[in-house]
């Protein structure tokens, strides 16, 4: 991870970022297979996300969002400058945010 990339947040694919300023797109790629062997899909996705986060500061962006699924080791991300406008990952939002009948917690590996 590059020094500036560590501060870049990753938004979920369907997350509403309309409060943020779109700064551009980032295209990244890694090898998804070595000869006849396919690499672990999670590892490939993790490396693509890291590369996108490393590219975001060059666009003055602080958030990236996948534009689509990885395809043959390539993936496109949208880059945004949110400056705190984006809710924290896992933070409740919308009508359910005021409903205190249930609590949810992210699952950790």
Helices and strands as residue ranges (DSSP letters): G 5-7, E 9-11, E 21-29, E 33-34, E 37-38, H 41-56, G 57-59, E 63-66, E 74-81, G 95-98
